[in-house]
């Protein structure tokens, strides 16, 4: 049961984070060139997060959450 809870928490956290990141990059890119460094920083965050998730055994929900969050961010409004 503890493992499923860790997976669910990871999935929800990563989905929310990636959704907010994608939405912010979309809106910033319409107004500023700062969207490019923001996208690079977000990519760097995911490299670190994937390594930590692999150590905790939560890589699958982390990557799934990232995919869902990005999809929601791209299709929102």
C-alpha positions as CSV (number, residue, x, y, z in Angstrom):
1,X,0.0,0.0,0.0
2,X,2.9,2.4,0.8
3,X,4.3,1.9,-2.7
4,X,1.0,2.8,-4.4
5,X,0.8,5.9,-2.2
6,X,4.3,7.0,-3.2
7,X,3.4,6.4,-6.9
8,X,0.2,8.4,-6.6
9,X,1.9,11.3,-4.8
10,X,4.7,11.4,-7.4
11,X,2.3,11.3,-10.3
12,X,0.1,14.1,-9.0
13,X,3.1,16.3,-8.0
14,X,4.9,15.8,-11.4
15,X,1.7,16.3,-13.4
16,X,0.9,19.5,-11.6
17,X,4.4,20.8,-11.8
18,X,4.7,20.1,-15.5
19,X,1.3,21.5,-16.3
20,X,2.2,24.8,-14.6
21,X,5.5,24.9,-16.3
22,X,4.1,24.3,-19.7
23,X,1.3,26.9,-19.2
24,X,3.8,29.5,-18.0
25,X,6.2,28.8,-20.9
26,X,3.3,29.2,-23.4
27,X,2.2,32.5,-22.0
28,X,5.8,33.9,-21.6
29,X,6.7,32.8,-25.1
30,X,4.0,35.1,-26.5
31,X,5.5,38.1,-24.7
32,X,9.2,37.5,-24.1
33,X,12.4,35.7,-25.3
34,X,12.8,34.4,-21.7
35,X,10.7,31.4,-22.6
36,X,13.8,29.7,-24.0
37,X,15.8,29.8,-20.8
38,X,12.7,28.8,-18.8
39,X,12.3,25.7,-21.0
40,X,15.9,24.8,-20.6
41,X,15.6,25.1,-16.8
42,X,12.5,23.0,-16.8
43,X,14.4,20.3,-18.9
44,X,17.3,20.4,-16.4
45,X,14.8,19.9,-13.5
46,X,13.5,16.8,-15.2
47,X,16.9,15.3,-15.6
48,X,17.5,15.7,-11.9
49,X,14.0,14.5,-11.0
50,X,14.3,11.4,-13.2
51,X,17.5,10.4,-11.5
52,X,16.0,10.8,-8.0
53,X,12.8,9.0,-9.1
54,X,14.9,6.1,-10.4
55,X,16.6,5.8,-7.0
56,X,13.2,5.9,-5.2
57,X,11.5,3.4,-7.6
58,X,9.0,6.0,-8.8
59,X,10.4,6.6,-12.3
60,X,7.3,5.2,-14.1
61,X,4.8,7.6,-12.4
62,X,7.2,10.5,-12.7
63,X,7.5,10.1,-16.5
64,X,3.8,9.4,-16.8
65,X,3.0,12.5,-14.8
66,X,5.4,14.6,-17.0
67,X,3.7,13.4,-20.2
68,X,0.2,14.0,-18.8
69,X,1.2,17.4,-17.4
70,X,2.7,18.5,-20.7
71,X,-0.3,17.3,-22.7
72,X,-2.6,19.2,-20.4
73,X,-0.5,22.3,-20.6
74,X,-0.4,22.2,-24.4
75,X,-4.1,21.6,-24.8
76,X,-5.4,23.9,-22.0
77,X,-7.4,26.8,-23.4
